[in-house]
């Protein structure tokens, strides 16, 4: 089975996208909302 350049490029794009999703999933979540001391007036 031979692969042409289009198949290799598509496989590379899929691998890159999958890697980016996994990296984002593995990163710790950032806290949202007020963490006090931001000056928004919430106690």
N, C-alpha and C positions, 0 to 999 in steps of 0.2 A: 504494500500500500504506500503510495507516494503522496506527500502533502505539498500542495502548492503554497505560494507565499501568502495568499489570502487566508487559507486555513491556519497557517502559523500565526499570522497577525491577529486573527480572531481569537485563537487560543491564548495569545499573550494578553490581549485586552481583558478576556474573561479572568485570567489568573491575576492580573493587576487589580481588577475590581474586587475580586474575592479577597485578596490580601488587604485592600483598604477597608472593607467591611469588617474583617476579623481584627484589624488593628483598632478600629473605632470601638468595637465591641469589648476589647480587652482593656481599654483605657479606663481608669477610675472615673466615676461620674462626678461632675461638678455640682456643687450645691447651688440651688436656685433660690431666689427669694432674698429677703433681707437678713443679713448676718449681723445686724446692729453696727452702729458706727458709720453708716453710709450717708447719714444726713437726711434721710427720707422722713423723719419725724415719727417713725413707729417705735414704740417702747421695746 
